[in-house]
Amino acid sequence: MASSPPPEGEAAHEHHHVHHHHHEVLHFPMPVDELRAKRAAANQRATAVIVKSQSSSKKKSADAQGGVLLEPIHETYVLDHVADLLRKQHLNMTAPSFRTRIEPEVIFSANLFFRRFFTRHSVLEFDPLVVIFCCVSLACKTEEFHDTDVRGLMLMPEGADSSGSKYVVDPKILAEVELDLLSGLNYDLVVDQPWPPLLLLCRRLVSGNHLDRPTAERIFRHASELLTSKWPYCDAVAAFPPGTLAACSVGSVWPTIVSDSTTRDGLEVVSKIIADMGAEEGSSADELEKTLNEITILFTDFERNRSDSMMFDPTLMMQLVKYRQKFERTRLRTLAGDESRVRIGTTGFALTLLRTGKFKERVEEEK
């Protein structure tokens, strides 16, 4: 039996509790430690709302022992896993047409939106798989690729699942989530891309007689690959400026392209070019090398987190669905909104994985 709506004063207090963090202005790029601290805070806020809704019902749940529904560090695991699902969907697109081709600028912006959104919100509130495809849809608009059909990116790899659905997420749901996404981004949709500084660096490699044109073009192609299919999918996209990512990408691929050279050699050349253009803080060879090491660690963490065994635990995934439903019901009572929005928490990530049968057996039972 549903509990009655809270009194006006309590509702106002709960509304403040759920949404007060929206007024905080977050500045990106954001140091990794701060990024994850914000993520942990979002986890705690969502947990408090869900635990309160459980305690007010007759049937109390034993899930929130110690007030923890999902360990804060596991928020990052879930985000990395979902970002990897997007990466696989993108890489698996066969012969995309003009309408279904997803440009690199869209991928970069979508991943940045995704990481930014989940500094304000928790995966206990919103299904990250729904959110990430909504981020792609929004990025197509902000980057002005208005003819792109995002549904091509959302097609099931096998063609269709056992229920006949051919999309990993129902495309109709994206419009329902977009307003929440915009609010979570504080309506700040301007994204600086890494390709203009990367192109400028590669041109200066030629004009400064550091490399010949064919070699510089190969540097550009390989560095672009890093900035399209690897680094944007981890926390690095929200932790470092796009110009820094571009500079580090050149250093990273340098020894692969330039014979008898090291990453340090490439970073020193890049640092000199930046200095000649009017050096900014953080662009010395030592600083770029330190940043590249940090990016490498973040991407290594992403590679590990994306396939962590907990991501294939059907019990946990379905429990997350229930938490999202409880959070959404609380929000709907507080805001007196449209109850159809409960659908947001029940589709996407968990149901998609269940349909495809890709869950592994649970590694260990909860104690």
Steps between C-alpha positions, in 0.01 A plus 500: 500500500652832396582740781315831507671811365709682760369819661573823320792593724652154477454494123673834469785373715531180296491695175784711634688188606473337157569805285704750701822384333373622164574856613868421548708613205750233401802595295656265247756367443499381860785319681439127519484491880237776501311331216469180701419688820206665323395157375513362855294794628235435232495136608443601863219741412318237294555238769350728764184551292456129429572390857250756628234367263574145618483592867164668449348186348373206704741259335851613572779385273814336633700624203612826654708358783702784643318742270684376190314379191793517258859572598601844365801353316262267316332803343816535291492129415146531367580815299809340347305187408222699332749725319665184367162376375469825303853455367419147384178616336696770316781269391256231390311727263548344157516732199314791664314719256504879494193494724634253756866603512595631845771764471797513744384837635170340600673211679727740690215731605270212593759343728573834665128561555472149646782550753377847593142384553609229743689747719157640592299178483548138598441179308255431782285777349538463122570207273845583358439313174196714428693812600803429282291458184310813595842670524576386145168635379562833673858518369372460142298816559771700675761407239243575226482159338124534472457233231658225710266214593616380842289185468769353275736504800239336721433189291544167677822328382310175438227677303225442760460340840261227608221752559534639148655831602769615258638786712716485814287786635151600388559818293173649629644521851777741400262794472368427849848522653630801305360764734659326801825480305492871416427587862780273621739677263378835635408581138870549422537331162818664367775243444849587380623226270856360492525487121570870429805505734611160369480623142690817593775299671540272198521799265770654719689170491532554126547878487758481779693231311456245777341243268414466135135527396428125453638421846303785660185372329561155647546660842164674455321179399638292786447774759143546373442130558594545867266798527213318330502141619693494827558800725153663477338191650679534835514774764780673309241671279373700799832536682722670241460785251458389136823681403691299759341177377605592146860575605528178700353295214781620273760398757331164553511398133835665422726193550262290289532737202844658534792257475753476782309735728323496835182646642714753685651613168153566364387687811807723490424594137136567586600705805731713286227562243257605774765729653560663161127571478494651850537230763216431739534354846533124494665477158862426593634160397505387864141612557377338179679177591336501845159562341551224242584257781179599680295452183660160446408396855141618451464306177659191660246531784224530241616183325488314832176650633302446179522123536486468879303193605242709687383640166376153407312436822128487410396534863687827538383637167134430575546646847623821339180505294294476820698779664439725199130425517488590869696819442276599209181434695630720782585775255162473330316531831716798592463681169147374421626406156392255232511146637583361158858611564546195721581328170838674496638275770370171365640489150841497343812377676378208714226378268727518197764288670236254617360468147839433344576234760847637567492480878754278665420303809544692819859481621413491866182506704418799716580432858 
